[in-house]
């Protein structure tokens, strides 16, 4: 599973509860994109979450 290279955000697990209160396992995937990033003058492809992209903590190439 893809994980953010900047903040380490990944999938979250929990229990989904239906209207009749039947419980089943659920996985919430974070919004992670594969992006070309400028890293100290070199261009790399990294998995970065969209919240890190919006905050400006990563410079796109």
Backbone atoms as SQL, in Angstrom:
CREATE TABLE atoms (id INTEGER PRIMARY KEY, chain TEXT, resi INTEGER, resn TEXT, atom TEXT, x REAL, y REAL, z REAL);
INSERT INTO atoms VALUES
  (1, 'A', 1, 'UNK', 'N', 0.835, -1.179, 0.000),
  (2, 'A', 1, 'UNK', 'CA', 0.000, 0.000, 0.000),
  (3, 'A', 1, 'UNK', 'C', 0.872, 1.232, 0.000),
  (4, 'A', 2, 'UNK', 'N', 0.474, 2.227, -0.759),
  (5, 'A', 2, 'UNK', 'CA', 1.253, 3.453, -0.837),
  (6, 'A', 2, 'UNK', 'C', 1.139, 4.237, 0.461),
  (7, 'A', 3, 'UNK', 'N', 2.257, 4.809, 0.880),
  (8, 'A', 3, 'UNK', 'CA', 2.320, 5.612, 2.096),
  (9, 'A', 3, 'UNK', 'C', 3.014, 6.911, 1.740),
  (10, 'A', 4, 'UNK', 'N', 2.596, 8.011, 2.367),
  (11, 'A', 4, 'UNK', 'CA', 3.172, 9.322, 2.087),
  (12, 'A', 4, 'UNK', 'C', 4.635, 9.329, 2.521),
  (13, 'A', 5, 'UNK', 'N', 5.528, 9.780, 1.626),
  (14, 'A', 5, 'UNK', 'CA', 6.948, 9.820, 1.924),
  (15, 'A', 5, 'UNK', 'C', 7.299, 10.985, 2.834),
  (16, 'A', 6, 'UNK', 'N', 6.410, 11.971, 2.968),
  (17, 'A', 6, 'UNK', 'CA', 6.694, 13.158, 3.772),
  (18, 'A', 6, 'UNK', 'C', 6.203, 12.973, 5.201),
  (19, 'A', 7, 'UNK', 'N', 4.912, 12.682, 5.377),
  (20, 'A', 7, 'UNK', 'CA', 4.342, 12.612, 6.729),
  (21, 'A', 7, 'UNK', 'C', 4.092, 11.187, 7.200),
  (22, 'A', 8, 'UNK', 'N', 4.183, 10.193, 6.312),
  (23, 'A', 8, 'UNK', 'CA', 3.995, 8.804, 6.716),
  (24, 'A', 8, 'UNK', 'C', 2.549, 8.370, 6.805),
  (25, 'A', 9, 'UNK', 'N', 1.639, 9.180, 6.256),
  (26, 'A', 9, 'UNK', 'CA', 0.218, 8.833, 6.309),
  (27, 'A', 9, 'UNK', 'C', -0.065, 7.639, 5.402),
  (28, 'A', 10, 'UNK', 'N', -0.842, 6.679, 5.900),
  (29, 'A', 10, 'UNK', 'CA', -1.187, 5.493, 5.133),
  (30, 'A', 10, 'UNK', 'C', -2.637, 5.132, 5.342),
  (31, 'A', 11, 'UNK', 'N', -2.936, 3.852, 5.240),
  (32, 'A', 11, 'UNK', 'CA', -4.306, 3.384, 5.406),
  (33, 'A', 11, 'UNK', 'C', -4.667, 3.340, 6.890),
  (34, 'A', 12, 'UNK', 'N', -5.961, 3.588, 7.179),
  (35, 'A', 12, 'UNK', 'CA', -6.484, 3.513, 8.534),
  (36, 'A', 12, 'UNK', 'C', -7.529, 2.401, 8.581),
  (37, 'A', 13, 'UNK', 'N', -7.579, 1.695, 9.696),
  (38, 'A', 13, 'UNK', 'CA', -8.483, 0.570, 9.846),
  (39, 'A', 13, 'UNK', 'C', -9.484, 0.840, 10.956),
  (40, 'A', 14, 'UNK', 'N', -10.670, 0.309, 10.789),
  (41, 'A', 14, 'UNK', 'CA', -11.702, 0.471, 11.798),
  (42, 'A', 14, 'UNK', 'C', -12.836, -0.491, 11.545),
  (43, 'A', 15, 'UNK', 'N', -13.974, -0.218, 12.146),
  (44, 'A', 15, 'UNK', 'CA', -15.145, -1.074, 12.015),
  (45, 'A', 15, 'UNK', 'C', -16.286, -0.263, 11.423),
  (46, 'A', 16, 'UNK', 'N', -16.887, -0.792, 10.360),
  (47, 'A', 16, 'UNK', 'CA', -18.040, -0.177, 9.721),
  (48, 'A', 16, 'UNK', 'C', -19.292, -0.761, 10.353),
  (49, 'A', 17, 'UNK', 'N', -20.189, 0.115, 10.779),
  (50, 'A', 17, 'UNK', 'CA', -21.407, -0.324, 11.448),
  (51, 'A', 17, 'UNK', 'C', -22.598, 0.039, 10.575),
  (52, 'A', 18, 'UNK', 'N', -23.404, -0.958, 10.194),
  (53, 'A', 18, 'UNK', 'CA', -24.555, -0.728, 9.331),
  (54, 'A', 18, 'UNK', 'C', -25.733, -0.198, 10.145),
  (55, 'A', 19, 'UNK', 'N', -26.817, 0.085, 9.464),
  (56, 'A', 19, 'UNK', 'CA', -28.016, 0.597, 10.130),
  (57, 'A', 19, 'UNK', 'C', -28.586, -0.433, 11.106),
  (58, 'A', 20, 'UNK', 'N', -28.477, -1.720, 10.751),
  (59, 'A', 20, 'UNK', 'CA', -28.960, -2.768, 11.649),
  (60, 'A', 20, 'UNK', 'C', -27.896, -3.184, 12.664),
  (61, 'A', 21, 'UNK', 'N', -26.825, -2.411, 12.746),
  (62, 'A', 21, 'UNK', 'CA', -25.726, -2.580, 13.694),
  (63, 'A', 21, 'UNK', 'C', -24.907, -3.847, 13.465),
  (64, 'A', 22, 'UNK', 'N', -24.887, -4.324, 12.239),
  (65, 'A', 22, 'UNK', 'CA', -23.966, -5.415, 11.893),
  (66, 'A', 22, 'UNK', 'C', -22.606, -4.789, 11.651),
  (67, 'A', 23, 'UNK', 'N', -21.553, -5.400, 12.202),
  (68, 'A', 23, 'UNK', 'CA', -20.229, -4.795, 12.165),
  (69, 'A', 23, 'UNK', 'C', -19.322, -5.572, 11.233),
  (70, 'A', 24, 'UNK', 'N', -18.553, -4.839, 10.426),
  (71, 'A', 24, 'UNK', 'CA', -17.583, -5.463, 9.529),
  (72, 'A', 24, 'UNK', 'C', -16.347, -4.586, 9.472),
  (73, 'A', 25, 'UNK', 'N', -15.239, -5.191, 9.129),
  (74, 'A', 25, 'UNK', 'CA', -13.976, -4.465, 9.060),
  (75, 'A', 25, 'UNK', 'C', -13.962, -3.536, 7.848),
  (76, 'A', 26, 'UNK', 'N', -13.320, -2.391, 8.003),
  (77, 'A', 26, 'UNK', 'CA', -13.258, -1.407, 6.928),
  (78, 'A', 26, 'UNK', 'C', -11.868, -0.801, 6.903),
  (79, 'A', 27, 'UNK', 'N', -11.426, -0.442, 5.689),
  (80, 'A', 27, 'UNK', 'CA', -10.141, 0.222, 5.525),
  (81, 'A', 27, 'UNK', 'C', -10.367, 1.543, 4.810),
  (82, 'A', 28, 'UNK', 'N', -9.867, 2.630, 5.386),
  (83, 'A', 28, 'UNK', 'CA', -9.916, 3.947, 4.744),
  (84, 'A', 28, 'UNK', 'C', -8.551, 4.223, 4.163),
  (85, 'A', 29, 'UNK', 'N', -8.506, 4.414, 2.837),
  (86, 'A', 29, 'UNK', 'CA', -7.240, 4.703, 2.170),
  (87, 'A', 29, 'UNK', 'C', -7.041, 6.208, 2.085),
  (88, 'A', 30, 'UNK', 'N', -5.825, 6.662, 2.375),
  (89, 'A', 30, 'UNK', 'CA', -5.532, 8.087, 2.275),
  (90, 'A', 30, 'UNK', 'C', -5.297, 8.444, 0.812),
  (91, 'A', 31, 'UNK', 'N', -5.495, 9.715, 0.497),
  (92, 'A', 31, 'UNK', 'CA', -5.393, 10.196, -0.877),
  (93, 'A', 31, 'UNK', 'C', -3.924, 10.442, -1.201),
  (94, 'A', 32, 'UNK', 'N', -3.252, 9.422, -1.749),
  (95, 'A', 32, 'UNK', 'CA', -1.818, 9.460, -2.022),
  (96, 'A', 32, 'UNK', 'C', -1.608, 9.426, -3.526),
  (97, 'A', 33, 'UNK', 'N', -0.788, 10.358, -4.022),
  (98, 'A', 33, 'UNK', 'CA', -0.494, 10.457, -5.453),
  (99, 'A', 33, 'UNK', 'C', 0.983, 10.193, -5.691),
  (100, 'A', 34, 'UNK', 'N', 1.313, 9.670, -6.875),
  (101, 'A', 34, 'UNK', 'CA', 2.705, 9.504, -7.272),
  (102, 'A', 34, 'UNK', 'C', 3.102, 10.761, -8.032),
  (103, 'A', 35, 'UNK', 'N', 4.074, 11.514, -7.497),
  (104, 'A', 35, 'UNK', 'CA', 4.384, 12.856, -7.977),
  (105, 'A', 35, 'UNK', 'C', 5.880, 12.960, -8.220),
  (106, 'A', 36, 'UNK', 'N', 6.242, 13.710, -9.278),
  (107, 'A', 36, 'UNK', 'CA', 7.651, 14.040, -9.501),
  (108, 'A', 36, 'UNK', 'C', 8.008, 15.206, -8.585),
  (109, 'A', 37, 'UNK', 'N', 9.044, 15.002, -7.746),
  (110, 'A', 37, 'UNK', 'CA', 9.388, 15.951, -6.694),
  (111, 'A', 37, 'UNK', 'C', 10.829, 16.411, -6.876),
  (112, 'A', 38, 'UNK', 'N', 11.069, 17.709, -6.622),
  (113, 'A', 38, 'UNK', 'CA', 12.412, 18.261, -6.616),
  (114, 'A', 38, 'UNK', 'C', 13.016, 18.002, -5.241),
  (115, 'A', 39, 'UNK', 'N', 14.060, 17.169, -5.165),
  (116, 'A', 39, 'UNK', 'CA', 14.681, 16.826, -3.892),
  (117, 'A', 39, 'UNK', 'C', 16.160, 17.177, -3.953),
  (118, 'A', 40, 'UNK', 'N', 16.516, 18.349, -3.421),
  (119, 'A', 40, 'UNK', 'CA', 17.907, 18.845, -3.422),
  (120, 'A', 40, 'UNK', 'C', 18.504, 18.883, -4.826),
  (121, 'A', 41, 'UNK', 'N', 17.735, 19.371, -5.777),
  (122, 'A', 41, 'UNK', 'CA', 18.220, 19.516, -7.148),
  (123, 'A', 41, 'UNK', 'C', 18.027, 18.292, -8.020),
  (124, 'A', 42, 'UNK', 'N', 17.662, 17.159, -7.451),
  (125, 'A', 42, 'UNK', 'CA', 17.411, 15.959, -8.240),
  (126, 'A', 42, 'UNK', 'C', 15.910, 15.709, -8.304),
  (127, 'A', 43, 'UNK', 'N', 15.469, 15.141, -9.402),
  (128, 'A', 43, 'UNK', 'CA', 14.044, 14.858, -9.594),
  (129, 'A', 43, 'UNK', 'C', 13.793, 13.401, -9.235),
  (130, 'A', 44, 'UNK', 'N', 12.852, 13.182, -8.304),
  (131, 'A', 44, 'UNK', 'CA', 12.488, 11.836, -7.883),
  (132, 'A', 44, 'UNK', 'C', 10.982, 11.674, -8.001),
  (133, 'A', 45, 'UNK', 'N', 10.535, 10.432, -8.119),
  (134, 'A', 45, 'UNK', 'CA', 9.107, 10.133, -8.046),
  (135, 'A', 45, 'UNK', 'C', 8.822, 9.597, -6.656),
  (136, 'A', 46, 'UNK', 'N', 7.877, 10.240, -5.974),
  (137, 'A', 46, 'UNK', 'CA', 7.533, 9.846, -4.608),
  (138, 'A', 46, 'UNK', 'C', 6.031, 9.743, -4.478),
  (139, 'A', 47, 'UNK', 'N', 5.600, 8.969, -3.479),
  (140, 'A', 47, 'UNK', 'CA', 4.193, 8.943, -3.098),
  (141, 'A', 47, 'UNK', 'C', 3.970, 10.016, -2.048),
  (142, 'A', 48, 'UNK', 'N', 3.116, 11.003, -2.374),
  (143, 'A', 48, 'UNK', 'CA', 2.864, 12.132, -1.481),
  (144, 'A', 48, 'UNK', 'C', 1.360, 12.288, -1.329),
  (145, 'A', 49, 'UNK', 'N', 0.900, 12.504, -0.090),
  (146, 'A', 49, 'UNK', 'CA', -0.529, 12.711, 0.130),
  (147, 'A', 49, 'UNK', 'C', -0.905, 14.128, -0.301),
  (148, 'A', 50, 'UNK', 'N', -2.173, 14.314, -0.607),
  (149, 'A', 50, 'UNK', 'CA', -2.619, 15.590, -1.153),
  (150, 'A', 50, 'UNK', 'C', -2.578, 16.697, -0.109),
  (151, 'A', 51, 'UNK', 'N', -2.675, 16.368, 1.176),
  (152, 'A', 51, 'UNK', 'CA', -2.569, 17.410, 2.194),
  (153, 'A', 51, 'UNK', 'C', -1.154, 17.970, 2.257),
  (154, 'A', 52, 'UNK', 'N', -0.126, 17.151, 2.011),
  (155, 'A', 52, 'UNK', 'CA', 1.256, 17.650, 1.953),
  (156, 'A', 52, 'UNK', 'C', 1.472, 18.469, 0.683),
  (157, 'A', 53, 'UNK', 'N', 0.833, 18.088, -0.421),
  (158, 'A', 53, 'UNK', 'CA', 0.943, 18.866, -1.649),
  (159, 'A', 53, 'UNK', 'C', 0.312, 20.232, -1.489),
  (160, 'A', 54, 'UNK', 'N', -0.855, 20.289, -0.850),
  (161, 'A', 54, 'UNK', 'CA', -1.562, 21.557, -0.682),
  (162, 'A', 54, 'UNK', 'C', -0.858, 22.473, 0.303),
  (163, 'A', 55, 'UNK', 'N', -0.211, 21.902, 1.328),
  (164, 'A', 55, 'UNK', 'CA', 0.445, 22.732, 2.338),
  (165, 'A', 55, 'UNK', 'C', 1.751, 23.322, 1.834),
  (166, 'A', 56, 'UNK', 'N', 2.287, 22.802, 0.729),
  (167, 'A', 56, 'UNK', 'CA', 3.540, 23.343, 0.176),
  (168, 'A', 56, 'UNK', 'C', 4.776, 22.748, 0.798),
  (169, 'A', 57, 'UNK', 'N', 4.673, 21.635, 1.499),
  (170, 'A', 57, 'UNK', 'CA', 5.846, 21.019, 2.104),
  (171, 'A', 57, 'UNK', 'C', 6.662, 20.241, 1.078),
  (172, 'A', 58, 'UNK', 'N', 6.143, 20.109, -0.143),
  (173, 'A', 58, 'UNK', 'CA', 6.851, 19.412, -1.220),
  (174, 'A', 58, 'UNK', 'C', 6.886, 20.333, -2.438),
  (175, 'A', 59, 'UNK', 'N', 8.043, 20.404, -3.083),
  (176, 'A', 59, 'UNK', 'CA', 8.162, 21.205, -4.312),
  (177, 'A', 59, 'UNK', 'C', 8.100, 20.275, -5.505),
  (178, 'A', 60, 'UNK', 'N', 7.097, 20.501, -6.374),
  (179, 'A', 60, 'UNK', 'CA', 6.938, 19.663, -7.550),
  (180, 'A', 60, 'UNK', 'C', 7.988, 20.010, -8.605),
  (181, 'A', 61, 'UNK', 'N', 8.337, 19.010, -9.401),
  (182, 'A', 61, 'UNK', 'CA', 9.319, 19.223, -10.476),
  (183, 'A', 61, 'UNK', 'C', 8.601, 19.421, -11.799);
